Amino acid sequence: MKKTFLVLPLFFIAIVSFSQKDSTVSKKDRKKDVLLKTSMGDIVIRLSDSTPLHRDNFLKLVKVGFYDSLLFHRVMLNFMIQGGDPNSKTAKPGMPLGNGGPSYTVPAEFRQTLFHKKGMIAAARQPDDVNPEKASSGSQFYLTQGKVFTDAGLDSMETIRLKRKIPAEQREVYKTIGGIPHLDQNYTVFGEIVKGLETVDKIAAVPTSKGRDLNRPLTNVMILKATFIKRKKR
């Protein structure tokens, strides 16, 4: 079975059944931010109206309590922290994770204005060979940390990995704030952290496994609760 980072395995485990009432997202919901209360601090996320399918799907999952008590099961320093696998809720220490999720995917919503700078939320997905349309996982997401790049590093990224030019304004962001430019236009970015970047940095720095449960934190890092909160002006 082929398995690469951020890419999900070749199947999903269907574990969620939503009632029509529970899965309804209202206009009021779309005006709220999402608070992830984690065992290492709070993270506040603002979802993008430019990616309505991913926005509404994430809001729906938050609304029904899907993310409560799940783990950040894959963590890589200077890259990202990944969560949203429902199997992590009852996972024993050392258990490999990353296979779980709803029985559906979400169509890709690539937007030029949404890129992998530090502090974005994006969707994990299956690999290209079985998922040429790059559809997203129904529940698994990651929060970007990345690193700061030099012009030379970005030039190399353009030539070797991207095969295209990075827009000038995005280059400046990658040179100052940092991020993960090689994932742009390959994984759907659908929102941004508006508070709690320091929590992402803390989680990204925890010791992780080198064994079968590769990159899983040795001590569980949990999303205690995900909930809607009033949106504050930035």
N, C-alpha and C positions, 0 to 999 in steps of 0.2 A: 504494500500500500504506500503510495507516494504521499509524503507529508512535508510541507515546507512551512517556514515561519509566516505567521499571520494568515496562512492559508489553512482552511479546515480540511479534515480528511474527506474521503469520497462519499460519505453518507452523513445524514443527520438522524438523531434519535427523536422521534416525535413524542414529546412529553407534555405538550400544552394544548388545552382545549378552551377557547374563549367563548363565553356567551356573547350574544349580540350586545347586550346591555353593558357588560364589563368592558368590551373592546371598543366602545364608542368614544371617539375623541372629539371634544367640543371646541368651539372657537375660544372659549375662556381658557381651556387647557393649553392651547397654542400660544397664549400670551404669558405663560408661566415659564420660569426656569426650572431646572431639575437639580435637586440637591442629592448628591451621593454622600451619605454619612458612612465613612469607612473606619476601620479599626485603627487607622493611622492619621485620621483627620478628615475634614470636609472638603468636597469638591463641588463647585457650582457650574453647571453647564447650560449654555444658551444654544438651543437648536436652531438651525437655519431654515427659513421659509423657502429658500431656494431648492431645498431637497425635501419636498413635502411627503414623499413616500417613506423615507427614512425617519423624518421628524415624527410623523403620526405613528409609525410602528414603535419607535422608542417610547413615545408618550403612552401608548397603549400598554406596553409592557410595564412601565413604571406604575401606571394606574392600577393594574391588577396585582402589584406586588411581586412581579416575576424576579426582579433583581435582588430582593431582600435575602440576605444571608448567603449570597453567592460569593465566590472568591475571585480575586485577581490571580488567575491560574498560570499565567505566562508573563514573566517580567524580565526585561533586558535593559540594563543600564545604558544610557545614551541612545535608547531606541524607543521603547514604548512599554506600557503596561496593558495587559489584555484581560478582559473578564466577559461574563455573560453566558458561561457554560452551566446549565442547570444541574448537570451531574456533579458539579463542585460543591453543591449544598450538603451532600452527605459523603463526600470523598474522604477516604482514609489517608493518612500520611503515606507518601510515596506513590499514590495512585496517579497514573498519567491522565491528563485531562485535555479537553479540546474537541471532543466528539459530539457534545450535546447541543441541542437547540430545537426549536420548533420544526415542523414538517414543511415549512415554506421558506422561500427566499424572497429578497427584495430586489427589484430591478436596479441596476446601477444608475446613479445620478451624478455623473461627473460634472463639475462646474469649475471654470477657469479661476473664479474668484475664491474658491475653497481649496486650499492646498495644505500640505503637511507641515506647516510651521509648528513650533512648540506650542502645546496647549490645545490641540484640536481633538475632536472625537471622530473616529472613522470606523467603518464596518469591516470585520474580517470576512473571508469568503473561501470557497473551494478553489483549487488550482485551475489554471487556464485550460489544461488538456481535457478537463471534464466540464469546464464552466467558461467557454469562450466568450460569453456575454458579460462575464465578470459580475454576476449577480451576488448580492451580499447575503451573509448569514442572517437568519431571522432574529438572532438575539446577541451574537458575540460581537463585541466592539473593542476598540483599543484607544487609549489616550496617548498622544504623542509627546515624547520628550526630545529625542534626537540630539543633535550636536550642532555647534556653530561651524560653518564652512568658510574656507578661503576662496578667493577667485579661482585659484588653481584647482582646488578640489571640485568646485562647481563646473569648471571647464572639463575636467576629466569625467564627471558624472554625465554631462551632456554627450560627450563623445562615446563613452564606453557603454553606459547603461540606458540612457534616455533616448539617444538618437534624435534629439531635438533640442532647441534652445529654451532655456528657462527665462521667462519674462523678467525684464530688468527690475521691476519693483519686487518680484519674488526673490530674486538674487539678493537684494539688499536685506530682506527679512532673514534669509538663510545665513547671511553673513553677520547678523547682529543678534537676532533672537534664537536662530537655529531651527532645526527640524529634520525631516526625513524626505528630501526631494525626490529620491528614486521611486517612491510610492505614488507620486502624483499621477492622476488620471488612470490609475490602476486599481485603486481602492476608494470607495466613496467616502469623502469627508462630509459630515453633516451637522457640524456644530463646533462650538468653541468654549473652552473653560474661561469663565469670567472671574472666578475666585478659587484659589486653592492650588495654584501651580506648585507651591512648596510641598503640598501633599503628594503630588505626582513624583516630585524629585525624591522624597523620602521613600516612597514605595519602590521606585526604580532602583534604589540603592540597597535593598535588602538582599541577604545571601540567598542564593537559589540552587536548586538541585542540578547535578551533572549526570544524573542517572536516567532511568526509564521515564521519569516525570520531568524531563529536561526543562529548565527555566521556571519550574514551579517554586515559589518561595518556600524555604525550609520551615518557616513559621507562617501559618496562614494569615493572609491579608484579606479581610472580609469587607464586602459592602453590607454594612449593618442594615441600612434601609435606603431606598431611593424614593423620593417624594417630590411633589410640586411645591415651589415657593414663589412668592410675589417677586416679579421682575423689578430690579432696581436700575435706575439710570446709571450708565457708565460714565 
